[in-house]
């Protein structure tokens, strides 16, 4: 069986939900709940892909500590293969603190071992019988940045399709993006990222600008849905309204839903975006990025209820 690999960030999420007020300097506030969950865009997407029924592997670097152990255990429990997750003995596993108040989310990340993840941590075996490579969270894996274009080229040489969700670049310089975009099968970005990447003010304008640089950009627009170029036209694919519990990991569940729909169910672009909207929306009705554990049947049933 050819491999589907999710490569990139590897960290836990510490989630404080139900904040009483917005965070501010020298201000202590309370929250309604706290829990520790598997984080990282690549890991959440892999877990969602496996839950849908796909065979997924993660390639990343964590610390040889309790959080690293938790990440491997959570991935394995979700049905994700972890043979390409390495542990750095001298590093701590990355941590993202999520402060959630209603629809607003504040995030602070300690990258830990992620900053050391580089080309030497990627085994040659990854490219053997590779079907698809999804890369995410690249601006947290700084040592990997100079090698991303080469990794994408090697995946293409292996006959694999590729996708990227680089997540937010804190410096908004989007280093390397110009060399990555032409090599991708699919690009995933949220509206804010897309506008910053292209220097445009509108989401539709940003999508068109990205379409000039990469074959198939998909821009996630939250509760509105997602935008893609369908049959040569910029198209908004609306999402069904949901009672939001937690938006953490919604974009990663969207990515997994899209990739599963295209690769495992041979859906065309429009149908794949609709399915991805449903996968992302359903994940928002659960806490954490992986608690939904949605199967193919779960998402299809959710879609049926919305019609």
N, C-alpha and C positions, 0 to 999 in steps of 0.2 A: 504494500500500500504506500503510495506517495505521501510525503509529509506536508502538513500545514504547520508552519512554525510562526510563533509570535515572539518577536525579539525586541528587547529594549529595557525599560525601567523595571525595577523589582523592589517594592517597598510595602510596608504595612500602612494602613490607615488608622489613625486615632480619631474617632468621630465624637464630637460634642454637639448634641442636637438640642433644639429648643432653647436657643439663647434668649435670655430675658431682655437683652438690649444689644445694640451694635458694639463691637469691641472699640476701645479708644485708649489713649495714653493714660496711665496711672488710674485705670478704672477696672475694678473687679466686678465681674458679672457672673450670674449663675446660669446653669443649663438644666434641661429636663432629663437628659440621658447621656451615657458615655459607653462606648464599646470599641473594641479593637477588631479590625477586620483585615482581610487580604486587600491590599491596594495595588497600585501601579496599573497604568493603562494597558500594557501588554498582557499582564496576568489576568485582569478582569475580563478583557476581550477573549482570551484563551479559555477561561472558565465558562464564559457565556457560550462560546462556540461548541465546547464539549457538552454543555447542558442541552443545547439544541439537537445534539446527536452526532456531532463531528468528532474527528480524531485530531487533537491539538497537542502541540508541544510548546514549551516556553524555553527560550534561551536568554539567560540573564545572569547577573552576579549579585549575590547577597552576602551578608556577613555570616560567620560561623558562630551565631549566637541564638538566643531564644526566638527573636523575631524572624531570623532566617529559617529556623526550624519550623516556626508557625507558617511561613510562606510556603514551604515545601509540602507541609501537611495539608494545608488548605487547597493547594493546587491539585495534589493527588486525590483528595476527597471529592474534588469537582470533576475528576476523570481526566485531568491534564497530565501528560507525560513530563517528567521533571529531570530526565537524564542529562539535559543540557543546561541545567541550572547549577552554576558553580558557586562555591563558598570561599570567600576570602578570609583567611584566619585572622588577619590583623585589622580587619575593618568591621564596622557596625552596619547592620542592615538599615537601609533608608527608611525614613518615617515621614508621613505627611499628616499634619494635624488639620482636621477639617472642623471649622466652627460654622454651624448651620443655624440660621435664623429665618424661618419661613422659606421663601424661594432663594434667599441670599446665602452665599457660601463664601467663607474666607478660608484660604489655604496657606499653610506654611510648611515647606518641605526641607527636611534635613536629608541630603542625598546619600550620605554614607558611602557604602561600597559602589553605588551606581556611578560615581565619578571616575572610578577605576576601570569600569567595564570597557573593554576595547577589543581589537581584532584578535588578539591572542586568546581571548576567552571564548571565541566562536570556533567550535570544532569543524574540521573539514567535512565530517559526516553530515553536518546540517544540509549541505548542498547536494548530497547524494539522494536521488529519488525525491527531490523537492518539488512539490506541487505549487505551493504558494508561500510567500514570505510577507508577513505583516510587521512593520517596524513602527514603534510608537515611543513617545516620551524622550525623544533624542536630545532635547536641550537639558535634560537632567543627566544624560550620559555623555559628558563633555569629551572624554577621551575617545569616544567612538565617532564623534562628529567628522573628523577628517576622512573616515573610512566608509561613510554611509554610501556615497556614490559607487565606490568599488564593490561594496556588498550587494547593492542593487544590480550592478552589472554582472556580477558572478551568478546571482539568482537567475537573471535573464538568460545567461549562457547555459544554465542548467535546464532551461525550458520552462521555468516557473513564472507565474504571474506575481505581481508585487503590489503592495499597498502601504500607505504611510498615513499616520496621524501623529504629527510631530508635537502636538500640544503647544501650549503657549511658550513663546520665547520671552523671558523676563526683560531682555535688552531690546526687544523688538527689532533686532538686526536680521533675523531669519538667515543666519549663516548657513551656506551650503544649499539653500532651497532651490536656487536656479539650476544647480547641477543635478538635483534629485528629481525635479518635476518631470522632465522629459522621459525618465526611466521608469515611471510608475504606470501600473495598470489602473489604479484608483487612488485618489487623494481624498482624505477625510479631514474636514476642518469645521470648527464652529464659526458662526457669523463674525464674531469679534476677531478671531484669528485670521479669517479670510480677508477682512477689511485691512487689518494691519499688514498682512503679507503683501497686499497689492497697493497699499496707499490710497484706497478708494473710500468713499463715504457711504455707499449703499451696498447691501448684500448682493443684489442682483448684478450690480456693476462688478463687484469683486469676483463673483462666479464667472462672468464673461472674461475677465482678465486672466483668471486661472486657466480657463479653457483654452486660452491662447498658448499656454505653456505646458499643459499636461493633458493626457488623453481623456480622462474622465474624473473631473472634480465633483465632489458631493459636499455641499455646505449644509451643516446642521443648524437649524434655526429654533431650537427649543420647542416650546409649545406650539409654534406655528407649523413645524414639520421639517422639511428639508428641501433644498433646491438642487437641481441637476440639469444638465443639458440633455433633453430627451428629443430625439429625432430632429436635432439641430436647433431646438428652441429652449430658451431658459424657462424652466418649469418649476413651480412650487407644488410639492407633493404634501398635502396637508396631513397633520397628525390628529388623531382623535383625542378629545380632552380626557384627562385622567385626574383623579384625586391624588395629588402629589404627597408622598410621605418623605421621600429623599431623592434628590437628583444625582447623588454621587454614582458615578459609573454609567450614567444613562448614555453618554456618547460612546463609550466602549461597548455597551450592549448593542447600540445601533450598528457600530462597525461589524461586530460579530454576526448580527442578524443579516446584514447586507452580504457579507462574504459567504455565509452559509447558504443564503438564498441563491446566489450566483453560482457557487461552486458545487454545492450538493444537490440543489433543486433545479439548476439550469434556468433560473428566472431571468427575464429581460430586465433592463435597467429600471423601468418604472415600477414593475411589480416588486423588484428587490428593494427599492427605496421605501415602498409602502410597508413591506414586511419589516424592514429595519426600523421604521418609525414605530411600529407596533412593539417590536422587541425593546426598543429604548423606552417607550412609554410605559410598558408593563413593568420594567425594572424600577421605575419611579414610584411604584406602589409598594415597594419594599425598602427596608433600611439597608444601607450598604450597597456596594456595587455588584455583589455576587449573591445576595440573599434570595433573589427571585428564582434562581435555578430553573429558568423557563425552558421547557422542552419545545420541540417543533409543534407538537399538538397544543401546548399551552398558548403559544403565540397565535396559532391559527384560531383557536377558540376565542381568544381575546379580540381578534379582528372580527370574527363573526358577531360578537356581542355589540360591536361598535357600529354595525351596519343597520 
